Amino acid sequence: VQLQASGGGLVQAGGSLRLSCAASGSGFSISHMGWYREVPGKQRELVAQITSGSSTNYADSVAGRFAISRDNAKKMVYLQMNSLKPEDTGVYYCNAARWASGVRHDSWGQGTLVTVSS
């Protein structure tokens, strides 16, 4: 799976953004899709994930404010981010995870920068 993320930008605190991730290639529908955030000096962290069966989970810091969704027909994943806070600032990466013979295989898109000003 090849991934292309978009939708980042500069927004004021309290505002909203929607990130999009376009997938190509095979295997999208069986992949767990996720959005990760990276900030300087910290490890890349999982922000939100949606499984192949559309179950979702969120980092505690974004639960109730962010919503992840997927459209298998369009091979798209979205992250709706509301009530943004300055601490949401970072580079957001789209991820596709599949398992084969018990081994996880990851695909990553290029990051998209989200900057939330106070």
C-alpha positions as CSV (number, residue, x, y, z in Angstrom):
1,V,0.0,0.0,0.0
2,Q,1.3,3.4,-0.9
3,L,0.0,6.4,1.1
4,Q,-0.3,10.1,0.4
5,A,-1.3,12.4,3.3
6,S,-2.7,15.9,2.9
7,G,-4.7,18.5,4.8
8,G,-2.3,19.9,7.3
9,G,-1.9,23.6,7.9
10,L,-1.9,26.4,10.3
11,V,-4.9,26.9,12.5
12,Q,-5.8,28.8,15.7
13,A,-6.5,27.0,18.9
14,G,-10.1,25.9,19.0
15,G,-10.2,25.4,15.2
16,S,-10.6,22.4,13.1
17,L,-8.7,20.6,10.3
18,R,-9.4,17.4,8.4
19,L,-6.5,15.3,7.3
20,S,-6.8,12.9,4.3
21,C,-4.8,9.9,3.3
22,A,-5.1,8.5,-0.1
23,A,-4.0,4.9,-0.6
24,S,-3.0,3.1,-3.7
25,G,-2.1,-0.5,-4.4
26,S,-3.6,-3.6,-3.0
27,G,-4.4,-4.5,0.5
28,F,-6.1,-1.4,1.7
29,S,-9.3,-3.0,2.9
30,I,-7.5,-5.5,5.0
31,S,-5.2,-3.0,6.6
32,H,-5.5,-1.3,9.9
33,M,-5.1,2.4,9.2
34,G,-3.7,4.9,11.6
35,W,-2.6,8.4,12.1
36,Y,0.6,9.1,14.1
37,R,2.0,12.3,15.3
38,E,5.7,13.3,15.6
39,V,7.1,16.2,17.4
40,P,10.8,17.1,17.8
41,G,12.5,15.2,20.6
42,K,9.7,12.7,21.1
43,Q,8.8,9.4,19.6
44,R,6.2,9.1,17.0
45,E,2.9,8.4,18.7
46,L,-0.3,6.8,17.7
47,V,-3.1,9.4,17.6
48,A,-6.0,7.3,16.1
49,Q,-6.5,4.0,14.5
50,I,-9.2,2.3,12.6
51,T,-9.2,-1.4,12.0
52,S,-10.1,-3.3,8.9
53,G,-13.5,-3.9,10.6
54,S,-13.8,-0.1,11.3
55,S,-13.3,-0.4,15.1
56,T,-11.5,2.8,16.3
57,N,-9.3,3.7,19.2
58,Y,-7.7,7.0,20.1
59,A,-4.9,8.4,22.2
60,D,-6.3,9.8,25.5
61,S,-5.1,13.2,24.6
62,V,-7.4,13.4,21.5
63,A,-10.4,11.3,22.5
64,G,-13.6,13.2,22.1
65,R,-12.0,15.8,19.8
66,F,-10.6,13.7,16.9
67,A,-12.5,11.2,14.7
68,I,-10.9,8.7,12.3
69,S,-12.9,7.2,9.4
70,R,-12.2,5.2,6.3
71,D,-13.8,4.8,2.9
72,N,-12.7,1.5,1.5
73,A,-14.3,2.1,-1.9
74,K,-12.2,5.3,-2.3
75,K,-9.2,3.9,-0.5
76,M,-9.2,6.9,1.8
77,V,-8.7,7.5,5.5
78,Y,-9.6,10.8,7.2
79,L,-8.8,12.4,10.5
80,Q,-11.2,15.1,11.6
81,M,-9.6,17.2,14.2
82,N,-11.8,19.5,16.3
83,S,-11.1,21.8,19.2
84,L,-7.4,21.8,18.3
85,K,-4.9,22.7,21.0
86,P,-1.3,24.0,20.6
87,E,-0.1,20.6,21.9
88,D,-1.7,18.9,18.8
89,T,1.1,20.6,16.8
90,G,3.3,18.1,14.9
91,V,3.9,16.2,11.7
92,Y,1.1,13.7,11.1
93,Y,1.8,10.5,9.3
94,C,-0.7,8.1,7.8
95,N,0.1,4.4,8.4
96,A,-1.2,1.1,7.0
97,A,-0.5,-2.1,9.0
98,R,-1.0,-5.6,7.7
99,W,-0.1,-8.9,9.2
100,A,1.3,-11.8,7.2
101,S,2.3,-15.0,9.0
102,G,2.2,-13.2,12.3
103,V,4.6,-10.5,11.1
104,R,3.5,-6.9,11.0
105,H,4.1,-4.9,7.8
106,D,3.9,-1.2,7.9
107,S,3.5,1.4,5.1
108,W,3.9,5.1,5.8
109,G,2.9,8.2,3.9
110,Q,4.9,11.4,3.9
111,G,4.0,13.6,6.8
112,T,1.7,16.6,6.8
113,L,2.4,19.4,9.2
114,V,-0.2,20.7,11.6
115,T,0.5,23.8,13.5
116,V,-1.9,25.1,16.1
117,S,-1.3,28.6,17.3
118,S,-2.4,29.8,20.7
